[in-house]
Every structure is written in C-alpha cells, then in structure tokens.
Amino acid sequence: MNIDLHSRIAVVTGASRGIGASIAALLGQCGAHVVVNYRENEGKALAVVDGITAAGGSAEALCFDVADETLVGEALRDVAARHGRIDILINNAGVSRDSLLLRAKPSDFETMVNTNLKGPFFCSFHAARYMLKQKYGRILNVSSVVGLGGNAGQSGYATTKAGLVGMTKSIAKELGPKGILVNAIAPGLVETDMVRGVDLEQIVKNIPLRRIGRPEDIAGLAAFLCSDLNTYITGQVVVIDGGLYV
C-alpha cells in the first residue's frame, strides 16, 4: 500500500536542507502540495521546490522565521487563504549551539529556545486553528534522542528537544478529540550539517545497523505518521536511531 497524500497541504519548516528537505521531497512524491519554509537560504529552498516539481509534484517556497510569532501567523494565514486548508505541519526547523555547561553562552541558549521550542509552539498554535475547522490534521515535531537521554556538551540543545516532547504530548491530548494527531520523532545521528566535524568511527561501531542515519530514513517515518495509514498513533515519540539506544 502506497502513502497517498493527494489533496493534502503540508508545511515543512526548515526545509531548505537536511532532514527537512528530505521530508518535503517525500511528501511531494506522495502527492501533497508542499510549502517549503526557509529563513535565509532562498536558493536552497527553491532547489528543493524544483526537485519536487521536476518529479511531478507540487511545491512552493515560503520565507518566515519560526521564532517570530507575527510572521508565523501571517505566513500560515496566507497558505490557508490560498489553498483552503492546512493538513500537515512538520516542525523541523532547529539549531544547535553545543558547549559544556560552564562555557555556555546565554545568547546561544536563547537562540535554541527561540527556534527549537518557541518555533514549534507558534507554528502549532496557528496551524491548529485551521485543522480544528477541518477536524483533521497531522502535526509532527522533530525532536532528538539527545532530548530523551541527554549528551555531554549539549545541555541547552537537550533542554529544548526534551521540552518539545512535553509539548507534543500535551497538544496531542488537547487536539486528539478533534481528529488531529500529534507526534514526535527522535532521530539519532543523521548525515546533516550538525554532524560535520564529529568523529563518527567509534559511534558507528555502537550502532547495530553500522551506519548513521540518512535524511531519507527520517523522511519515510515522517510520511507514514502524517498519512492516513496512521489513524491511531498520537502523543508518541518514535526513536529512529539504527538501534543505538536499544
């Protein structure tokens, strides 16, 4: 059975690269019209859009900063006005500013809170308004295994990703009675800009599948959770890490 997202409108934040770009591409392949959100890199966002349309899909690029509630509201209002609905929201935009606790900069922590926590809250707040009218919706938050188990040198990042888990579970309980499913995924190490410079050799030895994840691995799980193949999973955090933390 194939995942069919035809007639669905999907908004993917931070979709100009990495996991977000892969999720956007797969949702497009499954038939959704994909709104590729970006904050700065228009060229990469347009490349994602071109890739989706070249494969026969439908997509557009939309610039807004998820940390700015006013801009989020205006952007999602525009999407709903032009397309009549918002069916899927992928809260993927995220940043990491790694440092040991005693070397941490308050400004870096604030940046992570603004993007990793406030961003998903603002986007969910505005998207849910349209989903409630439809009595249908899928919200998927991209957390991290670091938010579940912590990691030395990533206390700030872990705090924001753990907070996203609590947000997911709370919103799922609020919106479930209206037919809106809210879940989170917690990727392990994935081939993105965030792992550049990391010595992966020893880590890979501890992963049963003997490799780090690819963005496409994460996209497949995201597409399933946001499709009508998923009708009874909500409020959950699905770990996808190759078995690293079994």
C-alpha positions in Angstrom: 0.0 0.0 0.0 1.4 3.4 -1.0 1.2 6.5 1.0 -1.3 8.8 -0.7 -1.2 12.5 0.3 -3.0 13.9 -2.8 -5.1 17.0 -1.9 -3.1 17.5 1.3 -1.4 20.8 2.1 1.8 20.3 4.0 4.0 22.9 5.7 7.6 21.8 6.4 9.7 24.3 8.5 13.4 24.4 8.0 13.0 22.6 4.7 15.8 24.1 2.6 18.3 21.3 3.6 18.9 18.2 5.6 16.0 16.3 7.2 13.5 19.0 6.3 14.4 18.9 2.6 14.1 15.1 2.5 10.7 15.2 4.3 9.5 17.8 1.9 10.7 15.8 -1.1 9.0 12.6 0.0 5.7 14.3 0.9 5.8 15.8 -2.6 6.3 12.4 -4.1 3.3 11.1 -2.2 1.1 13.8 -3.7 1.0 16.6 -1.1 1.4 20.2 -2.1 4.5 21.2 0.0 5.2 24.6 1.5 9.0 24.6 1.8 9.8 27.0 4.6 13.2 28.7 4.9 14.6 31.6 6.9 17.7 32.7 5.0 18.7 30.4 2.1 16.3 31.1 -0.7 18.4 29.4 -3.3 18.4 26.0 -1.5 14.7 26.3 -0.7 14.0 26.9 -4.4 16.2 23.9 -5.3 14.0 21.7 -3.1 10.9 23.1 -4.8 12.4 22.5 -8.2 13.3 18.9 -7.2 9.7 18.3 -6.1 8.1 19.8 -9.3 10.6 18.0 -11.5 9.4 14.7 -10.0 5.9 15.6 -10.9 4.9 17.1 -7.5 3.7 20.5 -6.4 5.5 22.8 -4.1 6.3 26.4 -3.2 9.0 28.2 -1.1 7.9 30.5 1.7 10.2 32.6 3.8 9.4 33.2 7.5 11.3 32.9 10.8 9.5 30.3 13.0 10.7 32.2 16.1 8.6 35.3 15.1 5.0 34.7 16.1 3.7 37.5 14.0 5.4 36.3 10.8 4.3 32.7 11.5 0.7 33.8 11.8 0.9 35.9 8.6 2.5 33.0 6.7 0.1 30.3 7.7 -2.8 32.6 7.2 -1.6 33.2 3.7 -1.2 29.4 3.0 -4.7 28.7 4.3 -6.2 31.6 2.3 -4.6 30.4 -1.0 -5.1 26.7 -0.6 -8.2 26.5 1.6 -6.6 24.3 4.3 -3.5 23.1 6.2 -3.4 19.4 6.7 0.2 18.6 7.7 2.7 20.6 9.8 6.2 19.3 10.2 8.1 21.3 12.9 11.6 20.6 11.7 13.4 23.9 11.9 16.1 23.6 14.6 19.5 24.9 15.6 22.3 23.6 17.9 24.9 25.6 19.8 27.0 23.0 21.5 29.2 23.7 24.5 29.9 22.4 28.0 27.7 23.9 30.7 30.3 26.2 32.2 31.2 27.6 28.8 27.7 28.1 27.6 26.6 31.5 26.3 23.1 32.7 27.4 22.6 34.1 23.9 23.2 30.7 22.4 20.7 29.1 24.7 18.2 31.8 23.9 18.7 31.2 20.2 17.9 27.5 20.7 14.9 28.1 22.8 13.5 30.6 20.2 13.9 28.2 17.2 13.6 24.8 18.8 10.8 25.5 21.3 9.0 28.7 20.5 9.0 28.0 16.8 7.1 24.7 17.0 4.7 26.2 19.6 3.9 29.2 17.4 3.5 27.1 14.2 1.3 24.6 16.0 -0.8 27.4 17.6 -1.6 28.9 14.2 -1.9 25.7 12.1 -4.2 24.1 14.7 -6.8 26.8 14.1 -7.3 25.6 10.5 -7.0 21.9 11.4 -9.7 22.3 14.1 -12.1 23.7 11.5 -11.3 20.8 9.2 -11.5 18.3 12.1 -8.4 16.7 10.5 -4.7 17.3 10.8 -1.2 15.9 11.4 1.4 17.7 13.4 4.9 16.2 13.6 7.7 17.6 15.8 11.3 16.7 15.1 12.9 16.2 18.5 16.2 14.2 19.1 17.5 11.2 21.0 19.5 13.9 22.9 16.2 15.2 24.3 15.5 11.8 25.7 18.9 10.7 27.0 21.0 13.9 27.2 24.5 14.3 25.9 27.6 16.0 27.4 28.2 19.3 25.8 24.6 19.6 24.6 22.7 20.6 27.7 21.0 23.5 26.1 20.0 21.6 23.0 18.8 18.7 25.0 16.6 21.0 27.1 14.9 22.3 24.1 14.4 18.9 22.5 13.1 17.5 25.7 10.7 20.4 26.0 9.4 19.6 22.5 8.5 16.1 23.8 6.3 17.5 26.6 4.7 19.9 24.1 3.9 17.1 21.8 2.2 15.0 24.4 0.2 18.0 25.8 -1.0 19.2 22.4 -1.9 15.6 21.4 -4.2 15.3 24.4 -5.9 18.7 23.5 -6.3 18.1 19.8 -7.0 14.3 19.7 -10.7 14.6 20.2 -10.9 16.8 17.1 -9.2 14.3 14.8 -5.7 15.8 14.9 -2.8 13.5 15.5 0.3 15.0 17.1 3.6 13.0 17.4 7.3 13.5 17.6 10.2 11.7 16.1 13.6 11.4 17.8 16.4 10.9 15.3 19.8 9.7 16.3 22.9 10.7 14.4 21.9 11.7 10.8 24.0 12.9 7.9 23.4 16.6 8.2 25.3 19.8 8.8 25.0 19.2 12.5 27.4 16.2 12.5 30.1 17.9 10.5 33.4 17.6 12.3 32.2 14.8 14.5 34.4 11.6 14.8 31.8 9.0 13.7 34.0 5.9 13.6 33.6 4.9 17.2 29.9 5.8 17.3 29.1 3.8 14.2 30.6 0.7 15.9 28.0 1.0 18.6 25.1 1.3 16.1 23.7 -2.2 15.3 23.0 -1.1 11.7 26.6 0.0 11.4 25.9 3.4 9.9 24.5 6.7 10.9 21.1 7.7 9.5 20.3 9.4 6.3 17.7 12.2 5.9 15.7 9.8 3.7 15.4 7.4 6.6 13.7 10.1 8.7 11.5 11.2 5.8 10.0 7.7 5.5 8.9 7.7 9.1 7.6 11.2 8.9 5.5 10.4 5.8 3.9 7.4 7.5 3.0 9.3 10.6 1.4 12.1 8.6 -0.5 9.9 6.3 -3.9 8.2 6.6 -2.1 4.9 7.2 -1.6 6.3 10.7 -5.0 6.6 12.3 -4.3 5.6 15.9 -0.8 6.8 16.9 -0.8 10.2 18.7 1.2 11.7 21.6 4.1 9.4 20.9 7.8 9.9 20.4 9.3 7.5 17.9 13.0 6.9 18.1 14.8 6.4 14.8 18.5 5.8 15.5 19.5 2.5 14.0 19.3 0.8 17.3 22.0 2.9 19.1 19.9 3.3 22.2 18.2 -0.1 22.4 
